């Protein structure tokens, strides 16, 4: 599984554009986010849990209809984290 970070999200991942978890024990997106928070630290956690909302895709599909943060994930999946675009 590989996690891809886009745009301003990379500012909270030390500039890294992707991450491949060493373990394959994560079974939901929520568990993966917990692992990412441990890996990237407090600023990543604050961003993900803050007032700005991110869009999460699993294999190029939104998670709203597949379980939200409890969406199942498995080895080989492509996870994408994108910030919502603001206009105005």
Order of alpha helices (4+ residues) and beta strands (2+ residues): beta-beta-alpha-alpha-beta-beta-beta
